[in-house]
Amino acid sequence: MDYIILSVTILAIGIVGLVIKNDLIKMLIAIEMITAAATMNFVVFGSLMEDSLGQAFSILALSVDACVTAVALALAIAIFKRLNIRDVRDLSETREESPEEKPTVEEK
């Protein structure tokens, strides 16, 4: 029962961090806390039911979560390098201008 309380606490901290923070990296950390709480629930409820299926789902969830985190972190780094923006509010206001029409090369 203690692990369920711990999982709910981690979930609550993750949700509060996701709602309050505006920094892209801090939001990714909050999402990681939410997924860690869900993965912990898989293991806890699997052990309460004396079934190893919860552990199998937790391994699957951790591997998928690692892939999603790698892609999200790569996108965050690319956004920071290209636009120098870390604040999500600034990112939502930024719109990519349409590229200028480039002259075409005529073949001879």
C-alpha positions, 0 to 999 in steps of 0.5 A: 500500500505504501508504494501506491501512495508513493506512486500517487505522490509522484503522479501529483508532483508530475502533474503540478510540474507539467501545469506550472512550469513553462520551460520545455526541459522541465516539462519533459522531466514532469512527463517522465515523473508521470510515466514513472508513476504509471510504471510503478503502478504496473509493478505494484498491481502485478505483485498484488495480484501475484502475476508477472504480467505487470512486470512485463508491461513495466519493461515494455513501458520503460522501453517505449518511454525511453524512445519517446524521451529521446525523440522529445529531447532531440526536438527540444534541443533542435528548437533551442538551437534553431530558435533559441527558445526554451519557454513554451509560451514563446514557442507557441507565439512563434510562427515560421515565415513562409520561405521566399520564392527562390528563382528556379534554374532553367535548363539549357 
